[in-house]
Amino acid sequence: MIRLLLTTVFSFLLILSCTKEKKTAGNDELVITMGSICGWCAGGDSLLITKYMINYHFISPCDKNSYIKDTLTNIKEWNTLIGEFDQEKFQKININTCNYCADGCDTWISIKNNSISHMIRFGYADSNAILTIKPFVDKLDSIRIRFRK
């Protein structure tokens, strides 16, 4: 009788452990935004990417070359991007440059994940400040560049 009871309890626990879904880092709620802004008439762009969609805006303030592109997110590309993302490392970076204030360019990245939000803004000369997240930045930038004309 005890043997049957133990077998039943063990089986129940085994089934429970197999059916319990592992909770991910909230990737369904993750919103990643990256863009560039440059001084004078150089313009800028913005890429918003979630697990389900990508939205790209190119802004050209001194002519009529602005455009918008929308598409569904490729799940393989999303998983590769998320594989490079380390939220803890990203949140440790506190940089907010203003190169565009003097006709330069800045790149910005904003991450929103549930109730957590963090943004960084950096220029080319600030590359050492983002070394810990460089693979993530490079992958995100490769997606952004693909949407340019």
PyMOL commands that place a pseudoatom at each C-alpha (Angstrom):
pseudoatom trace, name=CA, resn=MET, resi=1, chain=A, elem=C, hetatm=0, pos=[0.000, 0.000, 0.000]
pseudoatom trace, name=CA, resn=ILE, resi=2, chain=A, elem=C, hetatm=0, pos=[2.798, 2.449, 0.907]
pseudoatom trace, name=CA, resn=ARG, resi=3, chain=A, elem=C, hetatm=0, pos=[4.623, 1.444, -2.236]
pseudoatom trace, name=CA, resn=LEU, resi=4, chain=A, elem=C, hetatm=0, pos=[1.559, 2.255, -4.355]
pseudoatom trace, name=CA, resn=LEU, resi=5, chain=A, elem=C, hetatm=0, pos=[1.112, 5.593, -2.590]
pseudoatom trace, name=CA, resn=LEU, resi=6, chain=A, elem=C, hetatm=0, pos=[4.776, 6.541, -3.088]
pseudoatom trace, name=CA, resn=THR, resi=7, chain=A, elem=C, hetatm=0, pos=[4.628, 5.511, -6.739]
pseudoatom trace, name=CA, resn=THR, resi=8, chain=A, elem=C, hetatm=0, pos=[1.505, 7.619, -7.255]
pseudoatom trace, name=CA, resn=VAL, resi=9, chain=A, elem=C, hetatm=0, pos=[2.995, 10.682, -5.520]
pseudoatom trace, name=CA, resn=PHE, resi=10, chain=A, elem=C, hetatm=0, pos=[6.278, 10.327, -7.416]
pseudoatom trace, name=CA, resn=SER, resi=11, chain=A, elem=C, hetatm=0, pos=[4.435, 9.948, -10.749]
pseudoatom trace, name=CA, resn=PHE, resi=12, chain=A, elem=C, hetatm=0, pos=[2.314, 13.005, -9.980]
pseudoatom trace, name=CA, resn=LEU, resi=13, chain=A, elem=C, hetatm=0, pos=[5.409, 15.097, -9.191]
pseudoatom trace, name=CA, resn=LEU, resi=14, chain=A, elem=C, hetatm=0, pos=[7.141, 13.839, -12.315]
pseudoatom trace, name=CA, resn=ILE, resi=15, chain=A, elem=C, hetatm=0, pos=[4.180, 14.800, -14.496]
pseudoatom trace, name=CA, resn=LEU, resi=16, chain=A, elem=C, hetatm=0, pos=[3.957, 18.210, -12.848]
pseudoatom trace, name=CA, resn=SER, resi=17, chain=A, elem=C, hetatm=0, pos=[7.649, 18.922, -13.400]
pseudoatom trace, name=CA, resn=CYS, resi=18, chain=A, elem=C, hetatm=0, pos=[7.433, 17.923, -17.056]
pseudoatom trace, name=CA, resn=THR, resi=19, chain=A, elem=C, hetatm=0, pos=[4.398, 20.039, -17.859]
pseudoatom trace, name=CA, resn=LYS, resi=20, chain=A, elem=C, hetatm=0, pos=[5.490, 23.152, -16.035]
pseudoatom trace, name=CA, resn=GLU, resi=21, chain=A, elem=C, hetatm=0, pos=[6.557, 25.714, -18.618]
pseudoatom trace, name=CA, resn=LYS, resi=22, chain=A, elem=C, hetatm=0, pos=[9.819, 27.461, -17.982]
pseudoatom trace, name=CA, resn=LYS, resi=23, chain=A, elem=C, hetatm=0, pos=[9.267, 31.198, -17.684]
pseudoatom trace, name=CA, resn=THR, resi=24, chain=A, elem=C, hetatm=0, pos=[11.531, 33.205, -19.990]
pseudoatom trace, name=CA, resn=ALA, resi=25, chain=A, elem=C, hetatm=0, pos=[12.845, 36.695, -19.298]
pseudoatom trace, name=CA, resn=GLY, resi=26, chain=A, elem=C, hetatm=0, pos=[9.604, 38.311, -20.490]
pseudoatom trace, name=CA, resn=ASN, resi=27, chain=A, elem=C, hetatm=0, pos=[10.561, 38.305, -24.171]
pseudoatom trace, name=CA, resn=ASP, resi=28, chain=A, elem=C, hetatm=0, pos=[6.906, 38.693, -25.193]
pseudoatom trace, name=CA, resn=GLU, resi=29, chain=A, elem=C, hetatm=0, pos=[6.876, 42.103, -23.483]
pseudoatom trace, name=CA, resn=LEU, resi=30, chain=A, elem=C, hetatm=0, pos=[10.361, 43.156, -24.630]
pseudoatom trace, name=CA, resn=VAL, resi=31, chain=A, elem=C, hetatm=0, pos=[10.433, 46.290, -26.817]
pseudoatom trace, name=CA, resn=ILE, resi=32, chain=A, elem=C, hetatm=0, pos=[13.776, 47.282, -28.319]
pseudoatom trace, name=CA, resn=THR, resi=33, chain=A, elem=C, hetatm=0, pos=[14.209, 50.645, -30.006]
pseudoatom trace, name=CA, resn=MET, resi=34, chain=A, elem=C, hetatm=0, pos=[17.361, 51.854, -31.736]
pseudoatom trace, name=CA, resn=GLY, resi=35, chain=A, elem=C, hetatm=0, pos=[17.982, 54.941, -33.766]
pseudoatom trace, name=CA, resn=SER, resi=36, chain=A, elem=C, hetatm=0, pos=[20.365, 57.606, -34.838]
pseudoatom trace, name=CA, resn=ILE, resi=37, chain=A, elem=C, hetatm=0, pos=[20.086, 61.340, -34.777]
pseudoatom trace, name=CA, resn=CYS, resi=38, chain=A, elem=C, hetatm=0, pos=[22.439, 63.737, -36.485]
pseudoatom trace, name=CA, resn=GLY, resi=39, chain=A, elem=C, hetatm=0, pos=[22.741, 67.493, -36.508]
pseudoatom trace, name=CA, resn=TRP, resi=40, chain=A, elem=C, hetatm=0, pos=[21.740, 69.954, -39.216]
pseudoatom trace, name=CA, resn=CYS, resi=41, chain=A, elem=C, hetatm=0, pos=[20.076, 68.303, -42.228]
pseudoatom trace, name=CA, resn=ALA, resi=42, chain=A, elem=C, hetatm=0, pos=[21.549, 64.817, -41.846]
pseudoatom trace, name=CA, resn=GLY, resi=43, chain=A, elem=C, hetatm=0, pos=[18.353, 63.473, -40.306]
pseudoatom trace, name=CA, resn=GLY, resi=44, chain=A, elem=C, hetatm=0, pos=[18.038, 60.214, -38.466]
pseudoatom trace, name=CA, resn=ASP, resi=45, chain=A, elem=C, hetatm=0, pos=[16.210, 56.951, -38.189]
pseudoatom trace, name=CA, resn=SER, resi=46, chain=A, elem=C, hetatm=0, pos=[14.407, 54.758, -35.698]
pseudoatom trace, name=CA, resn=LEU, resi=47, chain=A, elem=C, hetatm=0, pos=[13.916, 50.989, -35.482]
pseudoatom trace, name=CA, resn=LEU, resi=48, chain=A, elem=C, hetatm=0, pos=[11.353, 49.467, -33.121]
pseudoatom trace, name=CA, resn=ILE, resi=49, chain=A, elem=C, hetatm=0, pos=[11.450, 45.703, -32.779]
pseudoatom trace, name=CA, resn=THR, resi=50, chain=A, elem=C, hetatm=0, pos=[9.373, 43.278, -30.744]
pseudoatom trace, name=CA, resn=LYS, resi=51, chain=A, elem=C, hetatm=0, pos=[8.975, 39.526, -30.915]
pseudoatom trace, name=CA, resn=TYR, resi=52, chain=A, elem=C, hetatm=0, pos=[6.151, 40.027, -33.411]
pseudoatom trace, name=CA, resn=MET, resi=53, chain=A, elem=C, hetatm=0, pos=[6.868, 43.124, -35.515]
pseudoatom trace, name=CA, resn=ILE, resi=54, chain=A, elem=C, hetatm=0, pos=[9.470, 45.588, -36.779]
pseudoatom trace, name=CA, resn=ASN, resi=55, chain=A, elem=C, hetatm=0, pos=[8.803, 49.251, -37.541]
pseudoatom trace, name=CA, resn=TYR, resi=56, chain=A, elem=C, hetatm=0, pos=[11.450, 51.436, -39.204]
pseudoatom trace, name=CA, resn=HIS, resi=57, chain=A, elem=C, hetatm=0, pos=[11.303, 55.206, -39.783]
pseudoatom trace, name=CA, resn=PHE, resi=58, chain=A, elem=C, hetatm=0, pos=[13.822, 57.219, -41.774]
pseudoatom trace, name=CA, resn=ILE, resi=59, chain=A, elem=C, hetatm=0, pos=[13.547, 60.968, -41.192]
pseudoatom trace, name=CA, resn=SER, resi=60, chain=A, elem=C, hetatm=0, pos=[15.124, 63.394, -43.626]
pseudoatom trace, name=CA, resn=PRO, resi=61, chain=A, elem=C, hetatm=0, pos=[14.255, 66.922, -42.433]
pseudoatom trace, name=CA, resn=CYS, resi=62, chain=A, elem=C, hetatm=0, pos=[15.640, 68.892, -45.378]
pseudoatom trace, name=CA, resn=ASP, resi=63, chain=A, elem=C, hetatm=0, pos=[14.121, 66.954, -48.277]
pseudoatom trace, name=CA, resn=LYS, resi=64, chain=A, elem=C, hetatm=0, pos=[11.269, 64.563, -49.038]
pseudoatom trace, name=CA, resn=ASN, resi=65, chain=A, elem=C, hetatm=0, pos=[13.199, 61.299, -48.649]
pseudoatom trace, name=CA, resn=SER, resi=66, chain=A, elem=C, hetatm=0, pos=[11.566, 60.207, -45.373]
pseudoatom trace, name=CA, resn=TYR, resi=67, chain=A, elem=C, hetatm=0, pos=[9.885, 56.798, -45.318]
pseudoatom trace, name=CA, resn=ILE, resi=68, chain=A, elem=C, hetatm=0, pos=[8.421, 54.108, -43.052]
pseudoatom trace, name=CA, resn=LYS, resi=69, chain=A, elem=C, hetatm=0, pos=[8.709, 50.315, -43.339]
pseudoatom trace, name=CA, resn=ASP, resi=70, chain=A, elem=C, hetatm=0, pos=[6.782, 47.720, -41.325]
pseudoatom trace, name=CA, resn=THR, resi=71, chain=A, elem=C, hetatm=0, pos=[7.197, 43.944, -41.309]
pseudoatom trace, name=CA, resn=LEU, resi=72, chain=A, elem=C, hetatm=0, pos=[6.726, 40.888, -39.155]
pseudoatom trace, name=CA, resn=THR, resi=73, chain=A, elem=C, hetatm=0, pos=[9.698, 39.808, -37.050]
pseudoatom trace, name=CA, resn=ASN, resi=74, chain=A, elem=C, hetatm=0, pos=[11.532, 36.706, -38.196]
pseudoatom trace, name=CA, resn=ILE, resi=75, chain=A, elem=C, hetatm=0, pos=[11.534, 34.462, -35.097]
pseudoatom trace, name=CA, resn=LYS, resi=76, chain=A, elem=C, hetatm=0, pos=[15.007, 33.088, -35.874]
pseudoatom trace, name=CA, resn=GLU, resi=77, chain=A, elem=C, hetatm=0, pos=[16.417, 36.613, -36.098]
pseudoatom trace, name=CA, resn=TRP, resi=78, chain=A, elem=C, hetatm=0, pos=[14.569, 37.592, -32.886]
pseudoatom trace, name=CA, resn=ASN, resi=79, chain=A, elem=C, hetatm=0, pos=[16.021, 34.623, -31.019]
pseudoatom trace, name=CA, resn=THR, resi=80, chain=A, elem=C, hetatm=0, pos=[19.526, 35.478, -32.259]
pseudoatom trace, name=CA, resn=LEU, resi=81, chain=A, elem=C, hetatm=0, pos=[19.081, 39.088, -31.124]
pseudoatom trace, name=CA, resn=ILE, resi=82, chain=A, elem=C, hetatm=0, pos=[17.726, 38.066, -27.720]
pseudoatom trace, name=CA, resn=GLY, resi=83, chain=A, elem=C, hetatm=0, pos=[20.567, 35.576, -27.388]
pseudoatom trace, name=CA, resn=GLU, resi=84, chain=A, elem=C, hetatm=0, pos=[22.984, 38.528, -27.521]
pseudoatom trace, name=CA, resn=PHE, resi=85, chain=A, elem=C, hetatm=0, pos=[20.980, 40.672, -25.068]
pseudoatom trace, name=CA, resn=ASP, resi=86, chain=A, elem=C, hetatm=0, pos=[22.023, 40.845, -21.418]
pseudoatom trace, name=CA, resn=GLN, resi=87, chain=A, elem=C, hetatm=0, pos=[19.629, 43.146, -19.569]
pseudoatom trace, name=CA, resn=GLU, resi=88, chain=A, elem=C, hetatm=0, pos=[21.867, 43.408, -16.506]
pseudoatom trace, name=CA, resn=LYS, resi=89, chain=A, elem=C, hetatm=0, pos=[24.867, 44.549, -18.566]
pseudoatom trace, name=CA, resn=PHE, resi=90, chain=A, elem=C, hetatm=0, pos=[22.695, 46.972, -20.545]
pseudoatom trace, name=CA, resn=GLN, resi=91, chain=A, elem=C, hetatm=0, pos=[21.295, 48.586, -17.406]
pseudoatom trace, name=CA, resn=LYS, resi=92, chain=A, elem=C, hetatm=0, pos=[24.790, 49.115, -16.005]
pseudoatom trace, name=CA, resn=ILE, resi=93, chain=A, elem=C, hetatm=0, pos=[25.667, 51.421, -18.908]
pseudoatom trace, name=CA, resn=ASN, resi=94, chain=A, elem=C, hetatm=0, pos=[24.850, 55.049, -18.177]
pseudoatom trace, name=CA, resn=ILE, resi=95, chain=A, elem=C, hetatm=0, pos=[25.825, 57.205, -21.115]
pseudoatom trace, name=CA, resn=ASN, resi=96, chain=A, elem=C, hetatm=0, pos=[23.871, 60.086, -22.615]
pseudoatom trace, name=CA, resn=THR, resi=97, chain=A, elem=C, hetatm=0, pos=[25.932, 62.033, -25.143]
pseudoatom trace, name=CA, resn=CYS, resi=98, chain=A, elem=C, hetatm=0, pos=[24.863, 64.950, -27.259]
pseudoatom trace, name=CA, resn=ASN, resi=99, chain=A, elem=C, hetatm=0, pos=[27.094, 64.806, -30.322]
pseudoatom trace, name=CA, resn=TYR, resi=100, chain=A, elem=C, hetatm=0, pos=[24.229, 65.925, -32.551]
pseudoatom trace, name=CA, resn=CYS, resi=101, chain=A, elem=C, hetatm=0, pos=[24.133, 69.186, -30.570]
pseudoatom trace, name=CA, resn=ALA, resi=102, chain=A, elem=C, hetatm=0, pos=[27.338, 70.133, -32.390]
pseudoatom trace, name=CA, resn=ASP, resi=103, chain=A, elem=C, hetatm=0, pos=[26.447, 68.698, -35.832]
pseudoatom trace, name=CA, resn=GLY, resi=104, chain=A, elem=C, hetatm=0, pos=[27.639, 65.199, -34.921]
pseudoatom trace, name=CA, resn=CYS, resi=105, chain=A, elem=C, hetatm=0, pos=[25.642, 61.990, -34.644]
pseudoatom trace, name=CA, resn=ASP, resi=106, chain=A, elem=C, hetatm=0, pos=[24.372, 59.921, -31.743]
pseudoatom trace, name=CA, resn=THR, resi=107, chain=A, elem=C, hetatm=0, pos=[22.985, 56.405, -31.634]
pseudoatom trace, name=CA, resn=TRP, resi=108, chain=A, elem=C, hetatm=0, pos=[20.429, 55.574, -28.999]
pseudoatom trace, name=CA, resn=ILE, resi=109, chain=A, elem=C, hetatm=0, pos=[19.031, 52.305, -27.709]
pseudoatom trace, name=CA, resn=SER, resi=110, chain=A, elem=C, hetatm=0, pos=[15.998, 51.992, -25.472]
pseudoatom trace, name=CA, resn=ILE, resi=111, chain=A, elem=C, hetatm=0, pos=[14.870, 48.760, -23.845]
pseudoatom trace, name=CA, resn=LYS, resi=112, chain=A, elem=C, hetatm=0, pos=[11.482, 48.290, -22.221]
pseudoatom trace, name=CA, resn=ASN, resi=113, chain=A, elem=C, hetatm=0, pos=[10.759, 44.959, -20.560]
pseudoatom trace, name=CA, resn=ASN, resi=114, chain=A, elem=C, hetatm=0, pos=[7.630, 44.824, -18.432]
pseudoatom trace, name=CA, resn=SER, resi=115, chain=A, elem=C, hetatm=0, pos=[8.137, 47.593, -15.845]
pseudoatom trace, name=CA, resn=ILE, resi=116, chain=A, elem=C, hetatm=0, pos=[11.877, 48.021, -16.563]
pseudoatom trace, name=CA, resn=SER, resi=117, chain=A, elem=C, hetatm=0, pos=[13.037, 50.749, -18.924]
pseudoatom trace, name=CA, resn=HIS, resi=118, chain=A, elem=C, hetatm=0, pos=[16.543, 51.984, -19.729]
pseudoatom trace, name=CA, resn=MET, resi=119, chain=A, elem=C, hetatm=0, pos=[18.017, 54.139, -22.495]
pseudoatom trace, name=CA, resn=ILE, resi=120, chain=A, elem=C, hetatm=0, pos=[21.551, 54.940, -23.602]
pseudoatom trace, name=CA, resn=ARG, resi=121, chain=A, elem=C, hetatm=0, pos=[22.795, 57.442, -26.179]
pseudoatom trace, name=CA, resn=PHE, resi=122, chain=A, elem=C, hetatm=0, pos=[26.333, 57.326, -27.522]
pseudoatom trace, name=CA, resn=GLY, resi=123, chain=A, elem=C, hetatm=0, pos=[28.541, 58.437, -30.387]
pseudoatom trace, name=CA, resn=TYR, resi=124, chain=A, elem=C, hetatm=0, pos=[31.296, 56.765, -32.330]
pseudoatom trace, name=CA, resn=ALA, resi=125, chain=A, elem=C, hetatm=0, pos=[33.957, 58.003, -29.895]
pseudoatom trace, name=CA, resn=ASP, resi=126, chain=A, elem=C, hetatm=0, pos=[32.098, 56.342, -27.004]
pseudoatom trace, name=CA, resn=SER, resi=127, chain=A, elem=C, hetatm=0, pos=[32.566, 52.774, -28.285]
pseudoatom trace, name=CA, resn=ASN, resi=128, chain=A, elem=C, hetatm=0, pos=[34.486, 51.704, -25.154]
pseudoatom trace, name=CA, resn=ALA, resi=129, chain=A, elem=C, hetatm=0, pos=[31.452, 52.551, -23.023]
pseudoatom trace, name=CA, resn=ILE, resi=130, chain=A, elem=C, hetatm=0, pos=[29.360, 49.904, -24.799]
pseudoatom trace, name=CA, resn=LEU, resi=131, chain=A, elem=C, hetatm=0, pos=[31.954, 47.136, -25.132]
pseudoatom trace, name=CA, resn=THR, resi=132, chain=A, elem=C, hetatm=0, pos=[30.079, 44.834, -22.744]
pseudoatom trace, name=CA, resn=ILE, resi=133, chain=A, elem=C, hetatm=0, pos=[27.010, 44.835, -25.041]
pseudoatom trace, name=CA, resn=LYS, resi=134, chain=A, elem=C, hetatm=0, pos=[28.802, 45.230, -28.406]
pseudoatom trace, name=CA, resn=PRO, resi=135, chain=A, elem=C, hetatm=0, pos=[27.564, 41.915, -29.917]
pseudoatom trace, name=CA, resn=PHE, resi=136, chain=A, elem=C, hetatm=0, pos=[23.968, 42.930, -29.123]
pseudoatom trace, name=CA, resn=VAL, resi=137, chain=A, elem=C, hetatm=0, pos=[24.500, 46.446, -30.534]
pseudoatom trace, name=CA, resn=ASP, resi=138, chain=A, elem=C, hetatm=0, pos=[26.104, 45.039, -33.694]
pseudoatom trace, name=CA, resn=LYS, resi=139, chain=A, elem=C, hetatm=0, pos=[23.241, 42.598, -34.306]
pseudoatom trace, name=CA, resn=LEU, resi=140, chain=A, elem=C, hetatm=0, pos=[20.627, 45.283, -33.686]
pseudoatom trace, name=CA, resn=ASP, resi=141, chain=A, elem=C, hetatm=0, pos=[22.481, 47.693, -35.976]
pseudoatom trace, name=CA, resn=SER, resi=142, chain=A, elem=C, hetatm=0, pos=[22.648, 45.069, -38.745]
pseudoatom trace, name=CA, resn=ILE, resi=143, chain=A, elem=C, hetatm=0, pos=[18.845, 44.798, -38.626]
pseudoatom trace, name=CA, resn=ARG, resi=144, chain=A, elem=C, hetatm=0, pos=[18.503, 48.592, -38.734]
pseudoatom trace, name=CA, resn=ILE, resi=145, chain=A, elem=C, hetatm=0, pos=[20.891, 48.946, -41.690]
pseudoatom trace, name=CA, resn=ARG, resi=146, chain=A, elem=C, hetatm=0, pos=[18.917, 46.338, -43.644]
pseudoatom trace, name=CA, resn=PHE, resi=147, chain=A, elem=C, hetatm=0, pos=[15.877, 48.650, -43.604]
pseudoatom trace, name=CA, resn=ARG, resi=148, chain=A, elem=C, hetatm=0, pos=[17.701, 51.614, -45.104]
pseudoatom trace, name=CA, resn=LYS, resi=149, chain=A, elem=C, hetatm=0, pos=[17.188, 52.224, -48.838]
for i in range(1, 149): cmd.bond("trace and resi %d" % i, "trace and resi %d" % (i + 1))
show_as sticks, trace
zoom trace
